[in-house]
């Protein structure tokens, strides 16, 4: 409280001093004066006083005025604090919004009623290859004149006129890019989100071309071509489906397997295969049997994940090829092979029995006539038994050849060096014959029994057909992307060029026929096994310079 008529520093001067100092600016001030009248009171309030009290006044009036002034001051202070808090919240919210608009992947900008930029985010600046300073305050149609000739101009004006949100896509020829616009009008401005969708549009165009091609192929394909979503519903199916199920393409679209496959166990198995493709994201091939009209149909189904432009898996695509005839042929072939095995075994047994009888009988005759047979007759009996033995070997070899590559064999993982060591140990090369194995040798996953038979025959041939008391065989392996190559190089007598094409023929031998150790069927068996396993075998040789065999063996047989 200050009296206006105080000496030295009057009340009005004190009031001005207090109001000019930030630390005392908010202190409530009541001016006291003997001057009455509305003019004096207004003068004091205009100077910044909270109240004006005219003398004389009672103590009660003074207390009431002070209390009211304090309460009003407190209310002003609280109002000021609330205003500051709201202002801070607004500034924080504005900063958050600007942060969000700056960080979003879409471009964002605001135009006023004069089509001038009032706000642009960083992404929009990046898309336009301009800074915010180059755009703010500029008219959009002056800054980008080619846009006037596009549908953007019409959509923007319509949004302002109708005050309705709008969304559209457009191609900007000047930059050869596609954009998606989302427009939100207000009475004073136009807010736009824009995203570049060039890659998506190109992908859609490519997908459209692919679908068109797929339709063209599907219309004439005998295979079932289809696409499904993650729930197994058909997105695409070609007319070939009607060859198996009494449903049209229109009836099947949007349906899953259980709608048209009455064999629900088969439908569930198909669904399980589809799920495995979606889970792994890798293409695979399945044999899928289905009972149709009481008959089993088997389809070889190649399935792959169906992805969107961002690589997300939307479902699967597949081709089903009817292999029912092939499966029936395989069953029939298996039955014939079993019959052949039985026949060959029976023939082998029935042929070898009289041969053994002939051999035994000749030996008994020779024993009974011991000392009475001339040397020529003894030699003839020996030749007879040699040829009987050779005949037995040929029958055994014929049985091996008939079975070569047809036995059930499973793939296993093993070290080639260990396999070669076992083979060499079982063959027991003579003391003068050396075998060198060149490292490195691979670890294989294949049919060990078949490869063992191939390498055993080739190594045994190198040992058996060597003409010197000493000999050498060099074994090495080369790894290729899709197969292994095994190289066996000996220093034996070699093979004449005119004989090289025949060595893989059955019953072909380069030794005299009476040599009981050679039936001419070993290399034929090797060739049959190698080709059954989708490999190759060839040789290089010159007389007197040894022979080199090259065997290729696929890494992933059957795939």
Secondary structure as UniProt FT lines:
FT   STRAND          2..3
FT   TURN            4..5
FT   HELIX           11..20
FT   TURN            22..26
FT   STRAND          30..33
FT   HELIX           38..46
FT   TURN            47..48
FT   STRAND          51..54
FT   HELIX           59..103
FT   STRAND          107..112
FT   TURN            113..114
FT   STRAND          116..120
FT   HELIX           122..128
FT   HELIX           132..135
FT   HELIX           140..143
FT   HELIX           145..149
FT   HELIX           151..162
FT   STRAND          166..172
FT   TURN            173..176
FT   STRAND          177..185
FT   STRAND          189..196
FT   HELIX           198..220
FT   STRAND          224..229
FT   TURN            230..231
FT   STRAND          234..237
FT   HELIX           239..243
FT   HELIX           249..252
FT   TURN            253..254
FT   HELIX           257..260
FT   HELIX           264..280
FT   STRAND          284..292
FT   TURN            293..294
FT   STRAND          295..307
FT   TURN            309..310
FT   STRAND          313..322
FT   HELIX           324..368
FT   TURN            369..372
FT   HELIX           375..403
FT   TURN            404..406
FT   STRAND          411..415
FT   HELIX           416..427
FT   TURN            431..432
FT   STRAND          433..437
FT   STRAND          443..447
FT   HELIX           448..464
FT   STRAND          471..479
FT   STRAND          483..490
FT   HELIX           497..500
FT   TURN            501..504
FT   TURN            506..507
FT   TURN            513..514
FT   TURN            516..517
FT   HELIX           522..532
FT   TURN            533..534
FT   STRAND          536..541
FT   TURN            543..544
FT   STRAND          547..554
FT   TURN            557..558
//
